[in-house]
């Protein structure tokens, strides 16, 4: 059983459906991808962690389902609604028209469960207790501090950075053109250097082995929070308990 702060909880199927029908902003999603090279692939996970899924998708509840055949973002929304997933992602890889990988968006993942906590221990400790995705307020606060620090470290090298609140922690996306074409060895070196600076990132994301990343403006059904971009100056004071931008209607209506 996972534990989360601030009354965070799993979203029900009805709540997920309501969000994607009424709130999911495809215009903002399209804006996020402005200037993006190549065709974008999306992905959903229906119920791997929450064990909440439509009965007809029981066998595929833990499968990563790729959405690569679509006409436009409204069509993507329709396919998401069909699956009513706990999570929606996009593929950071850059593909040509034939589906061949050309490069990959560079990103850094700072999730609070990766933080070594004086109360709850390391990620390995949490996994051993079956609580690998759990986090507390202290871990979240440390993740915020690390996000700001890592952003300031990265802006010495890169000029186009974006922060996204993922529903649990934070992602930093590097949108500099040359960063898309870094090879595996270069990405591994960057990940190692960042770790050596004391930042508790998920190295698999930065090195490129984990190519999927949570889609901005989607719903994180594990904690019932909307994934939203943030400016660096907003991170320190950001509170996912009360910030209306990340609270879906089904939570705001109950407040």
C-alpha positions as CSV (number, residue, x, y, z in Angstrom):
1,X,0.0,0.0,0.0
2,X,1.4,3.4,-1.0
3,X,1.3,6.4,1.3
4,X,1.1,10.0,0.0
5,X,0.8,13.4,1.7
6,X,-2.0,16.0,1.5
7,X,-4.8,13.5,1.0
8,X,-3.5,12.4,-2.4
9,X,-5.2,9.3,-3.6
10,X,-6.0,7.1,-6.6
11,X,-8.5,8.5,-9.0
12,X,-11.5,6.4,-9.7
13,X,-12.4,5.3,-13.3
14,X,-15.3,7.8,-13.3
15,X,-13.0,10.6,-12.2
16,X,-10.4,9.8,-14.9
17,X,-13.1,9.7,-17.5
18,X,-14.6,13.0,-16.3
19,X,-11.2,14.6,-16.4
20,X,-10.3,13.6,-20.0
21,X,-13.8,14.4,-21.3
22,X,-14.2,17.8,-19.6
23,X,-10.7,19.1,-18.6
24,X,-7.9,17.7,-20.7
25,X,-6.7,20.7,-22.6
26,X,-5.5,19.5,-26.0
27,X,-4.7,23.1,-27.0
28,X,-2.1,23.4,-24.2
29,X,-0.7,20.0,-25.1
30,X,-0.3,21.1,-28.7
31,X,1.5,24.3,-27.5
32,X,3.9,22.2,-25.4
33,X,5.0,20.4,-28.6
34,X,5.4,23.6,-30.7
35,X,8.7,23.4,-32.6
36,X,9.1,19.7,-31.8
37,X,10.8,17.7,-34.5
38,X,9.3,14.6,-36.0
39,X,6.1,12.8,-35.2
40,X,5.1,12.4,-31.6
41,X,4.2,9.0,-30.1
42,X,2.0,8.8,-27.0
43,X,1.5,6.0,-24.5
44,X,-0.9,5.0,-21.8
45,X,-0.8,2.7,-18.8
46,X,-4.3,1.7,-17.8
47,X,-3.9,0.4,-14.2
48,X,-0.5,-1.1,-13.4
49,X,-0.1,0.6,-10.1
50,X,-3.6,1.5,-9.0
51,X,-5.1,-1.8,-10.1
52,X,-8.1,0.2,-11.3
53,X,-9.1,-0.5,-14.9
54,X,-12.1,-1.1,-17.2
55,X,-13.0,-4.8,-17.0
56,X,-12.6,-5.2,-20.7
57,X,-8.9,-4.2,-20.4
58,X,-8.0,-6.5,-17.5
59,X,-5.4,-8.4,-19.4
60,X,-3.8,-5.2,-20.7
61,X,-4.0,-3.2,-17.4
62,X,-0.2,-3.3,-16.8
63,X,0.8,-3.1,-20.4
64,X,2.3,0.1,-21.9
65,X,0.0,0.8,-24.9
66,X,1.6,3.0,-27.6
67,X,-0.6,5.5,-29.5
68,X,1.2,6.2,-32.7
69,X,-1.7,6.1,-35.2
70,X,-3.8,9.2,-34.9
71,X,-5.0,12.2,-37.0
72,X,-4.7,15.0,-34.5
73,X,-4.7,15.8,-30.8
74,X,-8.5,15.4,-30.6
75,X,-8.0,11.9,-31.9
76,X,-5.4,11.2,-29.2
77,X,-7.9,12.4,-26.6
78,X,-10.5,10.0,-28.0
79,X,-8.1,7.1,-27.7
80,X,-7.1,8.1,-24.2
81,X,-10.8,8.2,-23.2
82,X,-11.2,4.7,-24.7
83,X,-8.6,3.3,-22.2
84,X,-9.4,5.6,-19.2
85,X,-5.8,5.2,-18.0
86,X,-4.0,5.9,-14.8
87,X,-1.2,7.6,-16.7
88,X,-0.5,9.2,-20.1
89,X,3.0,9.7,-21.5
90,X,4.8,10.8,-24.6
91,X,7.9,9.3,-26.2
92,X,10.9,11.6,-26.0
93,X,12.5,9.9,-29.0
94,X,12.5,11.8,-32.3
95,X,11.4,9.7,-35.2
96,X,11.4,10.3,-39.0
97,X,8.4,9.6,-41.2
98,X,9.4,5.9,-41.4
99,X,9.5,5.5,-37.7
100,X,13.3,5.4,-37.4
101,X,14.8,7.0,-34.3
102,X,16.9,10.1,-35.0
103,X,17.4,11.5,-31.5
104,X,15.9,12.0,-28.1
105,X,14.8,14.9,-25.9
106,X,17.1,15.2,-22.8
107,X,15.3,15.1,-19.5
108,X,15.9,14.8,-15.8
109,X,13.5,13.1,-13.4
110,X,13.4,14.2,-9.7
111,X,10.7,12.2,-8.0
112,X,10.4,12.4,-4.2
113,X,10.4,8.6,-3.8
114,X,14.0,8.7,-5.1
115,X,15.0,10.9,-2.2
116,X,16.8,9.3,0.7
117,X,14.6,10.3,3.7
118,X,15.7,10.4,7.3
119,X,12.3,9.0,8.3
120,X,11.5,6.5,5.5
121,X,14.9,5.6,4.2
122,X,16.2,5.1,0.7
123,X,14.3,4.0,-2.4
124,X,15.6,0.5,-1.9
125,X,14.2,0.5,1.7
126,X,10.8,1.6,0.4
127,X,10.8,-1.0,-2.4
128,X,11.6,-3.7,0.2
129,X,8.4,-2.7,2.0
130,X,6.4,-2.6,-1.2
131,X,6.2,1.2,-1.0
132,X,8.4,2.1,-3.9
133,X,6.2,4.9,-5.2
134,X,5.4,6.4,-1.8
135,X,6.6,9.7,-0.5
136,X,6.2,12.1,2.4
137,X,6.1,15.9,2.7
138,X,9.8,16.1,3.6
139,X,10.8,14.1,0.6
140,X,8.7,16.4,-1.6
141,X,10.3,19.5,-0.1
142,X,13.8,18.1,-0.8
143,X,12.7,17.3,-4.4
144,X,11.6,20.9,-4.8
145,X,15.0,22.2,-3.6
146,X,16.8,19.7,-5.8
147,X,14.8,20.8,-8.8
148,X,15.7,24.5,-8.4
149,X,19.3,23.6,-7.8
150,X,19.5,21.3,-10.8
151,X,17.9,23.9,-13.0
152,X,20.5,26.4,-12.0
153,X,23.3,23.9,-12.6
154,X,21.9,23.0,-16.0
155,X,21.4,26.6,-17.2
156,X,25.2,27.0,-17.2
157,X,25.2,24.6,-20.1
158,X,21.8,24.7,-21.7
159,X,19.6,27.7,-22.7
160,X,16.1,26.2,-23.1
161,X,14.9,24.5,-20.0
162,X,11.3,23.7,-18.8
163,X,10.1,22.4,-15.5
164,X,7.1,20.2,-15.2
165,X,5.3,19.1,-12.0
166,X,4.6,15.4,-12.7
167,X,2.0,14.9,-10.0
168,X,4.5,13.5,-7.6
169,X,7.8,15.1,-8.4
170,X,9.4,17.2,-11.1
171,X,10.9,16.8,-14.6
172,X,13.3,19.2,-16.2
173,X,13.2,19.1,-20.0
174,X,16.1,20.3,-22.1
175,X,14.9,21.7,-25.4
176,X,18.2,23.0,-26.8
177,X,18.5,21.7,-30.4
178,X,21.9,20.1,-29.9
179,X,20.7,18.2,-26.9
180,X,18.4,16.1,-29.0
181,X,21.4,14.6,-30.8
182,X,23.5,13.6,-27.9
183,X,24.6,10.0,-28.1
184,X,24.3,7.4,-25.3
185,X,27.8,7.9,-24.0
186,X,27.3,11.7,-23.7
187,X,24.0,11.2,-21.9
188,X,25.6,8.7,-19.5
189,X,28.3,11.2,-18.8
190,X,25.8,14.0,-18.1
191,X,23.8,11.7,-15.8
192,X,27.0,10.8,-13.9
193,X,28.1,14.4,-13.5
194,X,24.7,15.4,-12.2
195,X,24.7,12.6,-9.7
196,X,28.2,13.6,-8.6
197,X,26.8,17.1,-7.8
198,X,24.5,15.4,-5.3
199,X,21.2,15.5,-7.3
200,X,19.1,12.4,-6.8
201,X,17.8,11.9,-10.3
202,X,16.5,8.8,-12.0
203,X,19.6,8.0,-14.2
204,X,17.6,5.8,-16.6
205,X,15.6,8.8,-17.8
206,X,18.6,11.0,-18.5
207,X,20.6,8.2,-20.1
208,X,17.6,7.6,-22.4
209,X,16.8,4.0,-21.4
210,X,13.4,5.2,-20.1
211,X,12.2,7.1,-23.1
212,X,8.6,7.8,-22.0
213,X,7.8,10.8,-19.8
214,X,4.6,12.0,-18.3
215,X,2.5,14.1,-20.6
216,X,2.0,17.7,-19.5
217,X,-1.7,18.6,-18.7
218,X,-2.6,14.9,-18.3
219,X,-3.9,13.4,-15.0
220,X,-1.6,11.5,-12.7
221,X,-4.2,9.0,-11.6
222,X,-2.0,7.6,-8.8
223,X,-2.3,10.8,-6.8
224,X,-5.2,12.7,-8.5
225,X,-3.1,15.6,-9.6
226,X,-2.8,17.4,-13.0
227,X,0.7,17.4,-14.6
228,X,1.6,21.1,-15.1
229,X,4.6,23.2,-16.3
230,X,6.0,25.6,-13.8
231,X,8.5,28.5,-13.9
232,X,11.6,28.1,-11.8
233,X,10.5,30.9,-9.5
234,X,7.3,29.1,-8.8
235,X,8.8,25.8,-7.6
236,X,9.9,26.9,-4.1
237,X,6.4,28.0,-3.0
238,X,4.5,25.4,-5.1
239,X,1.9,23.5,-3.0
240,X,0.1,20.6,-4.8
241,X,-2.4,20.5,-1.9
242,X,-3.9,23.9,-2.7
243,X,-2.7,25.1,-6.2
244,X,-5.8,25.0,-8.3
245,X,-3.8,24.5,-11.5
246,X,-3.0,20.9,-10.5
247,X,-6.3,20.0,-8.8
248,X,-8.9,18.4,-11.1
249,X,-12.5,19.5,-10.8
250,X,-13.5,16.3,-8.9
251,X,-11.3,17.4,-6.1
252,X,-12.1,21.1,-6.1
253,X,-15.8,20.3,-6.0
254,X,-15.3,18.4,-2.8
255,X,-13.3,21.1,-1.0
